[in-house]
Amino acid sequence: MTSNTTEAKWTRRFSTWARALAISGLVVAGVGLTLGRYDIIPKIVGFGGLALGALLALLAFVLGLIGLVLNLRRPTPTRGRAILALVLSAPFVAFIVTRPAMSGSVPAIHDITTDLANPPQFTKLPLRADNLTGVGTVDNWRKLHAAAYGDLKPVRIAKAPAQVIADAARIAREQGWEIALEDSAAGKLEATASVSYIRFHDDIAVRAAPVDGGAASLVDVRSVSRIGVSDMGVNAKRIRAFLAELQGS
């Protein structure tokens, strides 16, 4: 077998393997996320499908590059396979690689609130049993939280607590949250939000305490991810957006 024949053989192999891995990566990720979205499998398992799909996509990208380079040296009918592998895998790999950078330098915590000393408590929705996972102690959680989210503070709204909770419930419904508790008399709201295609669940507690003789309210919000260690900054963004809309209502 000549060197040219051997090179052509490996060119075809790399290109074909790359295409197969690229397609497989997308299928594995899509199936895992979809099964997790509809709770056919646990969401963390479905998210594992995304990780496995990303690994397959990375292998496809590498093999696709090799196949394309070999095809440029000595063209074969499989060049299109290498190109297709790159087209399919490159956006997937880029998406995975850029996720940490896009979230910024957020700490590995998932329980975010406007009141570190006395966070709003969940009465209807259960707080996850492993809520201190990743931080160990409440003091460590408070230190990490204060350093990253020092801008999150209670807000004063010139409305009675009952009206604030009514406004909060309306905003929650507009956001597609599932309301578990709406108690205007007690100034409490609890709801669940879904995040991303797989629909990870985050629980939110809103507390409106009367000030100025009940003519105004001091509002606190807490948002907690049900699974995972880091929330990638999602809960803090949710609280900021929610309070901004609530103040403008």
N, C-alpha and C positions, 0 to 999 in steps of 0.2 A: 504493500500500500504506500503510495507516494505521500510526501508531506502536504501537498495541496489537497489530496483527498482526505487526509486526516483532519486538516484544518476545516475543510468544508463540513465534515461530519460533526465536529464540535460546534461549529457555527450554528448548524441546524439544531443541535441539541440544546445549546444555551438559549436560543431564540424560542424554541418550543417550550422548554421548561419555564422560561420567564412568563410567557403568555398564560400557561396553565396556572402558575402560582398567582399571577395578578388577578385572574378571574376567581380563583379559589379564595383569595384574601377578601375580595369584595363580598362573595357569597357567605363566607363564614361570619364576617362582621355583620352583614345585613340580617342574616338569620338569627344570630345571637341577640342583637339589639331588638329585633322584632319580637322574638319569644319573650325577652325580658320586659318589653313594653306592655305586653298583655298578660304578664305574670304567669306565663306558662312554665317558665323556669325562674329561679331567683334572679333579681336584677343584677346582683354582683356577678352571677354566672354569665348572664347575658353580656355584661360589660367585659367579661373575660373573652368573649367571642370577638369583641372589638380589638382587644390586645393581640389575640392570636391572628386575626385578620391583618393587623398592622405589621406583624412579624413576617407573614407571608408576602405582604406587599413590599416590604423592605428587601426581602430576598429576590422578589421578582424585579425590583428596580435595579439591583446589582447585576443580576444575570442578564437583564435587558440591556444594560449598558455594555456589558461584555459582548453580547450577541450583536449589538449595533456596531461596535468597534470592529469586530471580526468581519461583519458584512461590508463595512466600508473598505476594509483591506482586500476582501475577496467576496464580492456579492454572491448571494444565494437567493433562492425563491422564498426563504424564511425571513427576509429582512423585515417584512411587514409585521411579523409576529413580535419581533423585538421592539419595534416602534409602538405597537399596540400595548405591549407590556408596560412600556414607559408612560404612555398616555394614561393608562388605567391606574398605575401604582404611584406615580409622582404626586398627584394631588392628595391621595390618601396619606402617604408618608409625610408630606408637608403639613397636612392638617394635624397629625399626631405630634409632630416635632414642635410645632408652634404653640400648642395648647399651654404649656407651662409659661412661656414668655408672655402670652397674651393675658394671663391671669395676674402678672406682676409679681412682686415680692410679698405675697400674702403668707401668713403663718399657717402651719398645719393644724388649724382648728376649724370647727364646724358649728359652734354654738355662738351666735352673735347677738348682741343686745345693746340697747341704749343706756342700760343701768347695770353696771357691773356689781354694785353693792347689793342690789335687790332686784334681780331680773324678774320680769313677769313670769308667773308660774302657770304651768299647764294643769288644768283641772279635768278637762274632758279628754284631751289627747295625752297619751302617755309619753313621758320623756324617756328616750332610749336608755336602757340599763347600762350601757357602756359609754355613757356620754363623756367621760373623762379620758377616753382612749386617745393616746397621742400626747396628752399633757400631764396625766398622772394625778395632779392635785388642782383644786380650785384656784389656789394662789398662782400656780404656773399659768393656768388659763387666763386669769385676770391680767398678768404681766404681758403675755403675748397679745392679748386682745387690746390692751391699752396702747401698746406700742404701734400696732397696725391700724387701729380704728379709733383713734382719739377724737375724731370728728363726730362720732356717733353719740349724741346726747339726747336727753328728753326734750320735747318741744312743747311750748305753751300755745294752746289754741283757744281763742276767745269764744268758745262754745261750751255748753254744759256737757258733761260726760255722755249722757244718753244720746245727744245729737252727734257727738264725735263717733261713738260706736256705730250709729246708724250710717254715718258717712263712710266709716271704715268698712262696714259690711258691703255697702254698695260698690266701693272700689274693689274689694276682694272678689266680688262676683264678676265685675268687669274684667278682672285679671284672670278669671277662670279658676280661682281658688275654690276648694270645697270647704264650706263652712261647717265646723263641728259644734261651735258654741257661739251664740250671740246673746249676751246678757247686758242690755242697756242699763238696767238698774244697778248692776254691780260694776259697770264700766269695763266689761271684758269681751274679747272676741278671740276665738281660736279657729284656725283654718289650715288647710293643707294645700301647698302649691306643688305642681309637677315641673320638673326641670329636664330639658333636652328631649330628644326623640325617645329615649328609653323610659322617660317619665320617672326619674328619681323623685322621691317625695321629701319635701321639706315642710316642717310644721312651724306655724307662726302664731304668736300670742301677742295681742294688743291690750294694753291697759290704759284706761283714761281715769285719772284721779282728780277729784274736784279741787279747785283753788279759787281764791277770790270769792268765797262764800258760795261756790257752786256755779258761778257765772262763767267760769273758764275751766280748762282742763290741762293737766300736765300728762302728756302722752308718752308712753314707753312702748317699744316693740322688741320682740325677741324672735329670731328665726333660726331653726335648728335642722340640720340635715339628719335624716334617719339612718343613713349608712355612710361609711367612709370616715377618713380622718380629716383631710383637708377639703374644704368646699370650693376651693379655687376662687374665693372672693365673691361667690354668688349671693350668699346671705346678706352681706354688707350692702351690695348693690341693690338688693331687693328692699332693704330697710330704707335706704336713702330715697329711692324712687317712691316708695309708698308714703313716706312722711312728706315728701315734697308735694305729692298729689293731695294728701289729706289736708295739708295747710292751705292749699289753693282751692279747696272745695267750698 
